[in-house]
Amino acid sequence: MTHPTERTETMGIVMGDVLVDLNIRIWEPQNSQKSVTCIHGFAGNGQDFEMLAETLVKSGITVIAPDLIGRGDSSFIGHPEAYTLRNYIACIAAATRYSKPQSCHLGTSWGGIILVGYLASCNWRTSGVVLNDVAIESDAALKNFRRLLAEESLRSFDSRKDAADYLVESRSMAFLEPDRRERFLDSRLMQVGDYWRLRYDPAVAAPFSNDTEFSLIRTLKSVTFPTLMTFGSDSPYFANPKNDEIANANPNITLLPGLDDPHPPSLMKTSQILQVAGFLSQCFARAPALG
């Protein structure tokens, strides 16, 4: 099997009266019949899954990782009203044109919430799901996280070094080797005029930072496909006792706490990658093609 390199595809998507570009990062081995669609966290982008993808492609699995609108190399729309659940779901649906006959899904933090919305909209067509440190309901920890990200969205830095230092510390990325760290920084930072900022549209924070209530509890208690819920060692979301309630109510749910990262696990450490890759391989082994 030839070791693939990352490629990107750009798709135009109509959202209301606006045509936006969706950047999709794809790692694809030859003759692949299996794929995992990965949805990044609130301030991330598809490049976050590079190291996981490099392991999955060795098992013949294609990895599809879109930059949702307002992040990475996708369009920055600049209007808070454009960043809706409906539009995020449209991004994921567009990216599925690259899916294979057998398909699993992975969502990190906020991206996991968006992913559940997408799967519900397509009648849960998946062979398995990884929810990487996802809040299962609105609570004080989530509201605090929303507030911090809303504040961060307005930050600017006088130099790339200042921005890089902030990003590495706030995301606990000091463990990355220098070349990996630079790729991470290149994907997460941007220069705007004379200053630097994180590579996401400040307008995305307005709808995210409100106090809209939600709950995934009833949904997760009833899923019929294998679902792995991972949590960082210091995750505020694992403390919710309803995680155990969900797992006890549904044998399809597996909890994996204590991954070696705060919230959320980066999925860039070998132990994390192997655990997630092992789970996905089991999902593919037991599931027929979705057709």
ChimeraX commands (.cxc) that place a marker at each C-alpha (Angstrom):
marker #1 position 0.00,0.00,0.00 radius 0.5
marker #1 position 1.38,3.39,-0.99 radius 0.5
marker #1 position 1.72,5.84,1.86 radius 0.5
marker #1 position -0.48,8.82,0.87 radius 0.5
marker #1 position 0.11,12.49,1.32 radius 0.5
marker #1 position -2.52,14.96,2.42 radius 0.5
marker #1 position -4.47,16.63,-0.34 radius 0.5
marker #1 position -7.03,19.37,-0.13 radius 0.5
marker #1 position -10.25,19.87,-2.03 radius 0.5
marker #1 position -12.21,23.11,-2.15 radius 0.5
marker #1 position -15.97,23.02,-2.63 radius 0.5
marker #1 position -18.32,25.91,-3.19 radius 0.5
marker #1 position -21.44,25.80,-1.01 radius 0.5
marker #1 position -24.42,28.12,-1.29 radius 0.5
marker #1 position -25.56,29.42,2.10 radius 0.5
marker #1 position -28.49,31.74,1.66 radius 0.5
marker #1 position -27.34,34.40,-0.79 radius 0.5
marker #1 position -23.65,33.72,-0.24 radius 0.5
marker #1 position -21.29,31.29,-1.98 radius 0.5
marker #1 position -18.63,30.10,0.46 radius 0.5
marker #1 position -15.56,27.91,0.07 radius 0.5
marker #1 position -15.23,24.76,2.14 radius 0.5
marker #1 position -11.68,23.44,2.50 radius 0.5
marker #1 position -11.50,19.67,2.98 radius 0.5
marker #1 position -8.31,17.86,3.97 radius 0.5
marker #1 position -8.11,14.24,2.82 radius 0.5
marker #1 position -5.64,11.45,3.51 radius 0.5
marker #1 position -6.43,8.52,1.19 radius 0.5
marker #1 position -4.67,5.19,0.65 radius 0.5
marker #1 position -5.06,3.27,-2.57 radius 0.5
marker #1 position -8.20,1.15,-3.04 radius 0.5
marker #1 position -9.73,2.38,0.20 radius 0.5
marker #1 position -13.24,1.20,1.02 radius 0.5
marker #1 position -13.39,2.68,4.54 radius 0.5
marker #1 position -13.42,6.28,5.72 radius 0.5
marker #1 position -13.57,8.35,8.88 radius 0.5
marker #1 position -14.98,11.87,8.75 radius 0.5
marker #1 position -13.37,13.98,11.48 radius 0.5
marker #1 position -14.85,17.24,12.82 radius 0.5
marker #1 position -12.51,19.55,14.70 radius 0.5
marker #1 position -13.13,21.56,17.85 radius 0.5
marker #1 position -14.44,25.12,18.01 radius 0.5
marker #1 position -11.15,26.92,17.27 radius 0.5
marker #1 position -9.47,24.08,15.35 radius 0.5
marker #1 position -9.41,22.86,11.78 radius 0.5
marker #1 position -8.98,19.65,9.83 radius 0.5
marker #1 position -5.20,19.70,10.09 radius 0.5
marker #1 position -5.60,18.71,13.74 radius 0.5
marker #1 position -6.17,15.10,12.58 radius 0.5
marker #1 position -2.97,14.73,10.56 radius 0.5
marker #1 position -1.20,12.41,12.99 radius 0.5
marker #1 position -4.27,10.23,13.54 radius 0.5
marker #1 position -4.72,10.06,9.76 radius 0.5
marker #1 position -1.16,8.84,9.24 radius 0.5
marker #1 position -1.96,5.82,11.40 radius 0.5
marker #1 position -5.41,5.13,9.96 radius 0.5
marker #1 position -4.27,5.14,6.32 radius 0.5
marker #1 position -1.88,2.28,7.12 radius 0.5
marker #1 position -5.04,0.20,7.74 radius 0.5
marker #1 position -6.59,1.28,4.44 radius 0.5
marker #1 position -8.81,3.94,6.02 radius 0.5
marker #1 position -9.40,7.29,4.31 radius 0.5
marker #1 position -9.59,10.32,6.61 radius 0.5
marker #1 position -11.79,13.26,5.62 radius 0.5
marker #1 position -11.40,16.41,7.71 radius 0.5
marker #1 position -13.16,19.59,6.62 radius 0.5
marker #1 position -12.33,23.04,7.95 radius 0.5
marker #1 position -15.79,24.14,8.97 radius 0.5
marker #1 position -16.75,27.63,7.81 radius 0.5
marker #1 position -14.97,30.37,9.71 radius 0.5
marker #1 position -11.96,28.18,10.44 radius 0.5
marker #1 position -8.69,27.21,8.80 radius 0.5
marker #1 position -8.73,27.74,5.04 radius 0.5
marker #1 position -12.51,27.79,4.62 radius 0.5
marker #1 position -14.40,31.06,4.09 radius 0.5
marker #1 position -14.58,33.61,6.88 radius 0.5
marker #1 position -18.05,35.06,6.45 radius 0.5
marker #1 position -17.81,37.80,9.05 radius 0.5
marker #1 position -21.48,37.71,10.10 radius 0.5
marker #1 position -22.54,35.85,13.28 radius 0.5
marker #1 position -25.90,34.90,11.78 radius 0.5
marker #1 position -24.11,32.74,9.18 radius 0.5
marker #1 position -22.62,30.43,11.79 radius 0.5
marker #1 position -25.64,28.25,12.51 radius 0.5
marker #1 position -26.04,24.56,13.22 radius 0.5
marker #1 position -27.83,24.21,9.88 radius 0.5
marker #1 position -24.85,25.65,7.99 radius 0.5
marker #1 position -22.30,23.57,9.88 radius 0.5
marker #1 position -24.32,20.45,9.08 radius 0.5
marker #1 position -24.33,21.50,5.41 radius 0.5
marker #1 position -20.52,21.59,5.53 radius 0.5
marker #1 position -20.30,18.04,6.88 radius 0.5
marker #1 position -22.87,16.81,4.36 radius 0.5
marker #1 position -20.84,18.33,1.51 radius 0.5
marker #1 position -17.64,16.67,2.72 radius 0.5
marker #1 position -19.29,13.23,2.64 radius 0.5
marker #1 position -18.97,13.15,-1.15 radius 0.5
marker #1 position -15.51,11.70,-0.40 radius 0.5
marker #1 position -16.84,9.02,1.98 radius 0.5
marker #1 position -16.32,5.32,1.29 radius 0.5
marker #1 position -18.85,2.44,1.47 radius 0.5
marker #1 position -17.98,1.87,5.13 radius 0.5
marker #1 position -17.91,5.09,7.14 radius 0.5
marker #1 position -17.26,6.08,10.74 radius 0.5
marker #1 position -17.22,9.53,12.33 radius 0.5
marker #1 position -15.22,11.42,14.94 radius 0.5
marker #1 position -15.92,14.78,16.57 radius 0.5
marker #1 position -13.80,16.73,19.04 radius 0.5
marker #1 position -15.48,18.85,21.74 radius 0.5
marker #1 position -17.80,21.38,20.05 radius 0.5
marker #1 position -17.29,19.48,16.80 radius 0.5
marker #1 position -18.79,16.39,18.41 radius 0.5
marker #1 position -22.00,18.29,19.16 radius 0.5
marker #1 position -22.18,19.46,15.55 radius 0.5
marker #1 position -21.46,15.90,14.38 radius 0.5
marker #1 position -24.34,14.46,16.41 radius 0.5
marker #1 position -26.62,17.01,14.76 radius 0.5
marker #1 position -25.42,15.92,11.33 radius 0.5
marker #1 position -25.84,12.20,12.07 radius 0.5
marker #1 position -29.35,12.78,13.39 radius 0.5
marker #1 position -30.18,14.59,10.13 radius 0.5
marker #1 position -29.07,11.62,7.99 radius 0.5
marker #1 position -30.74,8.85,9.99 radius 0.5
marker #1 position -27.57,7.86,11.86 radius 0.5
marker #1 position -25.77,6.42,8.84 radius 0.5
marker #1 position -22.52,5.44,10.51 radius 0.5
marker #1 position -20.63,2.31,11.51 radius 0.5
marker #1 position -19.26,3.89,14.67 radius 0.5
marker #1 position -18.58,7.22,16.36 radius 0.5
marker #1 position -15.85,8.70,18.54 radius 0.5
marker #1 position -16.92,11.67,20.68 radius 0.5
marker #1 position -13.67,13.21,21.86 radius 0.5
marker #1 position -14.33,15.07,25.12 radius 0.5
marker #1 position -17.82,16.25,24.20 radius 0.5
marker #1 position -20.16,17.94,26.67 radius 0.5
marker #1 position -23.37,15.93,26.82 radius 0.5
marker #1 position -25.46,18.87,28.08 radius 0.5
marker #1 position -25.31,22.53,28.96 radius 0.5
marker #1 position -23.70,23.05,32.35 radius 0.5
marker #1 position -21.48,25.49,34.22 radius 0.5
marker #1 position -18.26,24.05,32.74 radius 0.5
marker #1 position -19.54,24.50,29.19 radius 0.5
marker #1 position -20.74,28.03,29.84 radius 0.5
marker #1 position -17.32,28.94,31.23 radius 0.5
marker #1 position -15.64,27.40,28.18 radius 0.5
marker #1 position -17.90,29.40,25.88 radius 0.5
marker #1 position -16.99,32.59,27.72 radius 0.5
marker #1 position -13.26,31.94,27.44 radius 0.5
marker #1 position -13.45,31.23,23.73 radius 0.5
marker #1 position -15.53,34.34,23.12 radius 0.5
marker #1 position -12.80,36.38,24.83 radius 0.5
marker #1 position -10.06,34.58,22.92 radius 0.5
marker #1 position -11.72,35.23,19.57 radius 0.5
marker #1 position -10.94,38.95,19.94 radius 0.5
marker #1 position -7.28,38.52,20.91 radius 0.5
marker #1 position -4.46,39.80,18.74 radius 0.5
marker #1 position -0.69,39.50,19.11 radius 0.5
marker #1 position 2.14,41.80,18.13 radius 0.5
marker #1 position 4.26,38.99,16.69 radius 0.5
marker #1 position 3.96,35.41,15.48 radius 0.5
marker #1 position 6.13,34.31,18.40 radius 0.5
marker #1 position 3.70,35.86,20.91 radius 0.5
marker #1 position 0.78,34.17,19.17 radius 0.5
marker #1 position 2.65,30.86,18.99 radius 0.5
marker #1 position 3.62,30.95,22.66 radius 0.5
marker #1 position 0.01,31.58,23.64 radius 0.5
marker #1 position -1.31,28.80,21.42 radius 0.5
marker #1 position 1.21,26.19,22.56 radius 0.5
marker #1 position 0.59,26.96,26.23 radius 0.5
marker #1 position -3.20,27.26,26.04 radius 0.5
marker #1 position -3.53,24.02,24.02 radius 0.5
marker #1 position -0.81,22.10,25.94 radius 0.5
marker #1 position 1.14,21.39,22.76 radius 0.5
marker #1 position 4.68,21.62,24.11 radius 0.5
marker #1 position 5.05,17.85,23.60 radius 0.5
marker #1 position 5.09,18.19,19.79 radius 0.5
marker #1 position 8.39,17.74,18.00 radius 0.5
marker #1 position 9.62,20.97,16.35 radius 0.5
marker #1 position 8.50,20.13,12.80 radius 0.5
marker #1 position 5.09,18.95,13.99 radius 0.5
marker #1 position 4.74,22.03,16.15 radius 0.5
marker #1 position 5.42,24.30,13.19 radius 0.5
marker #1 position 2.80,22.55,11.08 radius 0.5
marker #1 position 0.33,22.92,13.92 radius 0.5
marker #1 position 1.15,26.60,14.33 radius 0.5
marker #1 position 0.98,27.28,10.60 radius 0.5
marker #1 position -2.52,25.80,10.48 radius 0.5
marker #1 position -3.75,27.70,13.56 radius 0.5
marker #1 position -2.23,31.20,13.16 radius 0.5
marker #1 position -2.75,33.98,10.64 radius 0.5
marker #1 position -1.37,37.44,10.04 radius 0.5
marker #1 position -3.82,40.31,9.68 radius 0.5
marker #1 position -2.11,43.57,8.79 radius 0.5
marker #1 position 0.52,44.28,11.43 radius 0.5
marker #1 position -0.68,41.77,14.00 radius 0.5
marker #1 position -1.30,38.05,14.43 radius 0.5
marker #1 position -4.36,36.20,15.55 radius 0.5
marker #1 position -5.77,32.68,15.75 radius 0.5
marker #1 position -7.08,31.29,12.48 radius 0.5
marker #1 position -10.79,31.53,13.08 radius 0.5
marker #1 position -13.35,34.23,12.37 radius 0.5
marker #1 position -14.19,36.30,15.49 radius 0.5
marker #1 position -17.82,36.28,14.32 radius 0.5
marker #1 position -18.14,32.57,15.11 radius 0.5
marker #1 position -18.05,33.32,18.84 radius 0.5
marker #1 position -21.25,35.38,19.06 radius 0.5
marker #1 position -23.74,32.51,18.51 radius 0.5
marker #1 position -21.51,30.08,20.42 radius 0.5
marker #1 position -21.22,32.25,23.52 radius 0.5
marker #1 position -24.95,32.51,24.17 radius 0.5
marker #1 position -26.71,30.38,26.77 radius 0.5
marker #1 position -28.66,28.10,24.45 radius 0.5
marker #1 position -29.51,24.93,26.33 radius 0.5
marker #1 position -29.04,21.46,24.84 radius 0.5
marker #1 position -28.81,17.84,25.90 radius 0.5
marker #1 position -27.48,14.74,24.14 radius 0.5
marker #1 position -28.46,12.40,26.97 radius 0.5
marker #1 position -31.62,10.90,25.49 radius 0.5
marker #1 position -29.93,10.53,22.10 radius 0.5
marker #1 position -26.86,8.76,23.48 radius 0.5
marker #1 position -28.95,6.39,25.56 radius 0.5
marker #1 position -30.61,5.15,22.38 radius 0.5
marker #1 position -27.79,4.94,19.80 radius 0.5
marker #1 position -27.49,1.54,18.13 radius 0.5
marker #1 position -23.91,1.84,16.84 radius 0.5
marker #1 position -20.61,1.60,18.75 radius 0.5
marker #1 position -19.77,4.93,20.37 radius 0.5
marker #1 position -16.53,5.74,22.17 radius 0.5
marker #1 position -16.59,8.73,24.52 radius 0.5
marker #1 position -13.04,9.85,25.33 radius 0.5
marker #1 position -12.07,12.37,28.02 radius 0.5
marker #1 position -8.85,14.17,28.90 radius 0.5
marker #1 position -7.25,13.63,32.28 radius 0.5
marker #1 position -8.46,17.04,33.49 radius 0.5
marker #1 position -11.66,17.23,31.48 radius 0.5
marker #1 position -14.47,19.11,33.23 radius 0.5
marker #1 position -16.96,17.09,31.19 radius 0.5
marker #1 position -16.05,13.68,32.56 radius 0.5
marker #1 position -17.14,14.80,36.03 radius 0.5
marker #1 position -20.77,14.75,34.91 radius 0.5
marker #1 position -22.30,11.62,36.57 radius 0.5
marker #1 position -24.71,11.32,33.64 radius 0.5
marker #1 position -21.86,9.91,31.54 radius 0.5
marker #1 position -21.97,6.77,33.67 radius 0.5
marker #1 position -25.76,6.81,33.52 radius 0.5
marker #1 position -25.59,6.79,29.72 radius 0.5
marker #1 position -22.99,4.03,29.59 radius 0.5
marker #1 position -24.97,1.87,32.04 radius 0.5
marker #1 position -28.14,2.37,30.00 radius 0.5
marker #1 position -26.61,1.55,26.61 radius 0.5
marker #1 position -24.08,-1.25,25.95 radius 0.5
marker #1 position -23.07,0.49,22.71 radius 0.5
marker #1 position -21.43,3.29,24.72 radius 0.5
marker #1 position -17.83,2.94,25.92 radius 0.5
marker #1 position -16.25,5.54,28.21 radius 0.5
marker #1 position -12.50,6.13,27.94 radius 0.5
marker #1 position -11.42,8.68,30.57 radius 0.5
marker #1 position -8.01,9.85,31.66 radius 0.5
marker #1 position -6.31,10.36,28.29 radius 0.5
marker #1 position -3.00,12.13,28.71 radius 0.5
marker #1 position -4.14,15.67,27.92 radius 0.5
marker #1 position -6.42,18.26,29.45 radius 0.5
marker #1 position -9.61,19.17,27.60 radius 0.5
marker #1 position -9.79,18.05,24.86 radius 0.5
marker #1 position -7.28,15.30,24.09 radius 0.5
marker #1 position -5.25,16.36,21.06 radius 0.5
marker #1 position -5.31,12.90,19.45 radius 0.5
marker #1 position -1.68,13.65,18.56 radius 0.5
marker #1 position -0.06,11.37,21.14 radius 0.5
marker #1 position 0.77,7.77,20.27 radius 0.5
marker #1 position -1.28,6.20,23.07 radius 0.5
marker #1 position -4.37,8.23,22.15 radius 0.5
marker #1 position -3.98,7.50,18.43 radius 0.5
marker #1 position -3.66,3.76,19.00 radius 0.5
marker #1 position -6.71,3.61,21.27 radius 0.5
marker #1 position -8.90,5.53,18.84 radius 0.5
marker #1 position -7.56,3.65,15.81 radius 0.5
marker #1 position -8.17,0.33,17.55 radius 0.5
marker #1 position -11.77,1.23,18.30 radius 0.5
marker #1 position -12.42,2.36,14.71 radius 0.5
marker #1 position -10.89,-0.83,13.33 radius 0.5
marker #1 position -13.28,-2.85,15.49 radius 0.5
marker #1 position -16.22,-0.81,14.18 radius 0.5
marker #1 position -15.25,-1.52,10.58 radius 0.5
marker #1 position -14.67,-5.20,11.28 radius 0.5
marker #1 position -18.18,-5.72,12.60 radius 0.5
marker #1 position -20.15,-3.45,10.26 radius 0.5
marker #1 position -21.41,-4.04,6.70 radius 0.5
marker #1 position -21.09,-1.36,4.03 radius 0.5
marker #1 position -23.73,1.34,4.40 radius 0.5
marker #1 position -24.58,1.35,0.69 radius 0.5
marker link #1:1,2 radius 0.2
marker link #1:2,3 radius 0.2
marker link #1:3,4 radius 0.2
marker link #1:4,5 radius 0.2
marker link #1:5,6 radius 0.2
marker link #1:6,7 radius 0.2
marker link #1:7,8 radius 0.2
marker link #1:8,9 radius 0.2
marker link #1:9,10 radius 0.2
marker link #1:10,11 radius 0.2
marker link #1:11,12 radius 0.2
marker link #1:12,13 radius 0.2
marker link #1:13,14 radius 0.2
marker link #1:14,15 radius 0.2
marker link #1:15,16 radius 0.2
marker link #1:16,17 radius 0.2
marker link #1:17,18 radius 0.2
marker link #1:18,19 radius 0.2
marker link #1:19,20 radius 0.2
marker link #1:20,21 radius 0.2
marker link #1:21,22 radius 0.2
marker link #1:22,23 radius 0.2
marker link #1:23,24 radius 0.2
marker link #1:24,25 radius 0.2
marker link #1:25,26 radius 0.2
marker link #1:26,27 radius 0.2
marker link #1:27,28 radius 0.2
marker link #1:28,29 radius 0.2
marker link #1:29,30 radius 0.2
marker link #1:30,31 radius 0.2
marker link #1:31,32 radius 0.2
marker link #1:32,33 radius 0.2
marker link #1:33,34 radius 0.2
marker link #1:34,35 radius 0.2
marker link #1:35,36 radius 0.2
marker link #1:36,37 radius 0.2
marker link #1:37,38 radius 0.2
marker link #1:38,39 radius 0.2
marker link #1:39,40 radius 0.2
marker link #1:40,41 radius 0.2
marker link #1:41,42 radius 0.2
marker link #1:42,43 radius 0.2
marker link #1:43,44 radius 0.2
marker link #1:44,45 radius 0.2
marker link #1:45,46 radius 0.2
marker link #1:46,47 radius 0.2
marker link #1:47,48 radius 0.2
marker link #1:48,49 radius 0.2
marker link #1:49,50 radius 0.2
marker link #1:50,51 radius 0.2
marker link #1:51,52 radius 0.2
marker link #1:52,53 radius 0.2
marker link #1:53,54 radius 0.2
marker link #1:54,55 radius 0.2
marker link #1:55,56 radius 0.2
marker link #1:56,57 radius 0.2
marker link #1:57,58 radius 0.2
marker link #1:58,59 radius 0.2
marker link #1:59,60 radius 0.2
marker link #1:60,61 radius 0.2
marker link #1:61,62 radius 0.2
marker link #1:62,63 radius 0.2
marker link #1:63,64 radius 0.2
marker link #1:64,65 radius 0.2
marker link #1:65,66 radius 0.2
marker link #1:66,67 radius 0.2
marker link #1:67,68 radius 0.2
marker link #1:68,69 radius 0.2
marker link #1:69,70 radius 0.2
marker link #1:70,71 radius 0.2
marker link #1:71,72 radius 0.2
marker link #1:72,73 radius 0.2
marker link #1:73,74 radius 0.2
marker link #1:74,75 radius 0.2
marker link #1:75,76 radius 0.2
marker link #1:76,77 radius 0.2
marker link #1:77,78 radius 0.2
marker link #1:78,79 radius 0.2
marker link #1:79,80 radius 0.2
marker link #1:80,81 radius 0.2
marker link #1:81,82 radius 0.2
marker link #1:82,83 radius 0.2
marker link #1:83,84 radius 0.2
marker link #1:84,85 radius 0.2
marker link #1:85,86 radius 0.2
marker link #1:86,87 radius 0.2
marker link #1:87,88 radius 0.2
marker link #1:88,89 radius 0.2
marker link #1:89,90 radius 0.2
marker link #1:90,91 radius 0.2
marker link #1:91,92 radius 0.2
marker link #1:92,93 radius 0.2
marker link #1:93,94 radius 0.2
marker link #1:94,95 radius 0.2
marker link #1:95,96 radius 0.2
marker link #1:96,97 radius 0.2
marker link #1:97,98 radius 0.2
marker link #1:98,99 radius 0.2
marker link #1:99,100 radius 0.2
marker link #1:100,101 radius 0.2
marker link #1:101,102 radius 0.2
marker link #1:102,103 radius 0.2
marker link #1:103,104 radius 0.2
marker link #1:104,105 radius 0.2
marker link #1:105,106 radius 0.2
marker link #1:106,107 radius 0.2
marker link #1:107,108 radius 0.2
marker link #1:108,109 radius 0.2
marker link #1:109,110 radius 0.2
marker link #1:110,111 radius 0.2
marker link #1:111,112 radius 0.2
marker link #1:112,113 radius 0.2
marker link #1:113,114 radius 0.2
marker link #1:114,115 radius 0.2
marker link #1:115,116 radius 0.2
marker link #1:116,117 radius 0.2
marker link #1:117,118 radius 0.2
marker link #1:118,119 radius 0.2
marker link #1:119,120 radius 0.2
marker link #1:120,121 radius 0.2
marker link #1:121,122 radius 0.2
marker link #1:122,123 radius 0.2
marker link #1:123,124 radius 0.2
marker link #1:124,125 radius 0.2
marker link #1:125,126 radius 0.2
marker link #1:126,127 radius 0.2
marker link #1:127,128 radius 0.2
marker link #1:128,129 radius 0.2
marker link #1:129,130 radius 0.2
marker link #1:130,131 radius 0.2
marker link #1:131,132 radius 0.2
marker link #1:132,133 radius 0.2
marker link #1:133,134 radius 0.2
marker link #1:134,135 radius 0.2
marker link #1:135,136 radius 0.2
marker link #1:136,137 radius 0.2
marker link #1:137,138 radius 0.2
marker link #1:138,139 radius 0.2
marker link #1:139,140 radius 0.2
marker link #1:140,141 radius 0.2
marker link #1:141,142 radius 0.2
marker link #1:142,143 radius 0.2
marker link #1:143,144 radius 0.2
marker link #1:144,145 radius 0.2
marker link #1:145,146 radius 0.2
marker link #1:146,147 radius 0.2
marker link #1:147,148 radius 0.2
marker link #1:148,149 radius 0.2
marker link #1:149,150 radius 0.2
marker link #1:150,151 radius 0.2
marker link #1:151,152 radius 0.2
marker link #1:152,153 radius 0.2
marker link #1:153,154 radius 0.2
marker link #1:154,155 radius 0.2
marker link #1:155,156 radius 0.2
marker link #1:156,157 radius 0.2
marker link #1:157,158 radius 0.2
marker link #1:158,159 radius 0.2
marker link #1:159,160 radius 0.2
marker link #1:160,161 radius 0.2
marker link #1:161,162 radius 0.2
marker link #1:162,163 radius 0.2
marker link #1:163,164 radius 0.2
marker link #1:164,165 radius 0.2
marker link #1:165,166 radius 0.2
marker link #1:166,167 radius 0.2
marker link #1:167,168 radius 0.2
marker link #1:168,169 radius 0.2
marker link #1:169,170 radius 0.2
marker link #1:170,171 radius 0.2
marker link #1:171,172 radius 0.2
marker link #1:172,173 radius 0.2
marker link #1:173,174 radius 0.2
marker link #1:174,175 radius 0.2
marker link #1:175,176 radius 0.2
marker link #1:176,177 radius 0.2
marker link #1:177,178 radius 0.2
marker link #1:178,179 radius 0.2
marker link #1:179,180 radius 0.2
marker link #1:180,181 radius 0.2
marker link #1:181,182 radius 0.2
marker link #1:182,183 radius 0.2
marker link #1:183,184 radius 0.2
marker link #1:184,185 radius 0.2
marker link #1:185,186 radius 0.2
marker link #1:186,187 radius 0.2
marker link #1:187,188 radius 0.2
marker link #1:188,189 radius 0.2
marker link #1:189,190 radius 0.2
marker link #1:190,191 radius 0.2
marker link #1:191,192 radius 0.2
marker link #1:192,193 radius 0.2
marker link #1:193,194 radius 0.2
marker link #1:194,195 radius 0.2
marker link #1:195,196 radius 0.2
marker link #1:196,197 radius 0.2
marker link #1:197,198 radius 0.2
marker link #1:198,199 radius 0.2
marker link #1:199,200 radius 0.2
marker link #1:200,201 radius 0.2
marker link #1:201,202 radius 0.2
marker link #1:202,203 radius 0.2
marker link #1:203,204 radius 0.2
marker link #1:204,205 radius 0.2
marker link #1:205,206 radius 0.2
marker link #1:206,207 radius 0.2
marker link #1:207,208 radius 0.2
marker link #1:208,209 radius 0.2
marker link #1:209,210 radius 0.2
marker link #1:210,211 radius 0.2
marker link #1:211,212 radius 0.2
marker link #1:212,213 radius 0.2
marker link #1:213,214 radius 0.2
marker link #1:214,215 radius 0.2
marker link #1:215,216 radius 0.2
marker link #1:216,217 radius 0.2
marker link #1:217,218 radius 0.2
marker link #1:218,219 radius 0.2
marker link #1:219,220 radius 0.2
marker link #1:220,221 radius 0.2
marker link #1:221,222 radius 0.2
marker link #1:222,223 radius 0.2
marker link #1:223,224 radius 0.2
marker link #1:224,225 radius 0.2
marker link #1:225,226 radius 0.2
marker link #1:226,227 radius 0.2
marker link #1:227,228 radius 0.2
marker link #1:228,229 radius 0.2
marker link #1:229,230 radius 0.2
marker link #1:230,231 radius 0.2
marker link #1:231,232 radius 0.2
marker link #1:232,233 radius 0.2
marker link #1:233,234 radius 0.2
marker link #1:234,235 radius 0.2
marker link #1:235,236 radius 0.2
marker link #1:236,237 radius 0.2
marker link #1:237,238 radius 0.2
marker link #1:238,239 radius 0.2
marker link #1:239,240 radius 0.2
marker link #1:240,241 radius 0.2
marker link #1:241,242 radius 0.2
marker link #1:242,243 radius 0.2
marker link #1:243,244 radius 0.2
marker link #1:244,245 radius 0.2
marker link #1:245,246 radius 0.2
marker link #1:246,247 radius 0.2
marker link #1:247,248 radius 0.2
marker link #1:248,249 radius 0.2
marker link #1:249,250 radius 0.2
marker link #1:250,251 radius 0.2
marker link #1:251,252 radius 0.2
marker link #1:252,253 radius 0.2
marker link #1:253,254 radius 0.2
marker link #1:254,255 radius 0.2
marker link #1:255,256 radius 0.2
marker link #1:256,257 radius 0.2
marker link #1:257,258 radius 0.2
marker link #1:258,259 radius 0.2
marker link #1:259,260 radius 0.2
marker link #1:260,261 radius 0.2
marker link #1:261,262 radius 0.2
marker link #1:262,263 radius 0.2
marker link #1:263,264 radius 0.2
marker link #1:264,265 radius 0.2
marker link #1:265,266 radius 0.2
marker link #1:266,267 radius 0.2
marker link #1:267,268 radius 0.2
marker link #1:268,269 radius 0.2
marker link #1:269,270 radius 0.2
marker link #1:270,271 radius 0.2
marker link #1:271,272 radius 0.2
marker link #1:272,273 radius 0.2
marker link #1:273,274 radius 0.2
marker link #1:274,275 radius 0.2
marker link #1:275,276 radius 0.2
marker link #1:276,277 radius 0.2
marker link #1:277,278 radius 0.2
marker link #1:278,279 radius 0.2
marker link #1:279,280 radius 0.2
marker link #1:280,281 radius 0.2
marker link #1:281,282 radius 0.2
marker link #1:282,283 radius 0.2
marker link #1:283,284 radius 0.2
marker link #1:284,285 radius 0.2
marker link #1:285,286 radius 0.2
marker link #1:286,287 radius 0.2
marker link #1:287,288 radius 0.2
marker link #1:288,289 radius 0.2
marker link #1:289,290 radius 0.2
marker link #1:290,291 radius 0.2
view
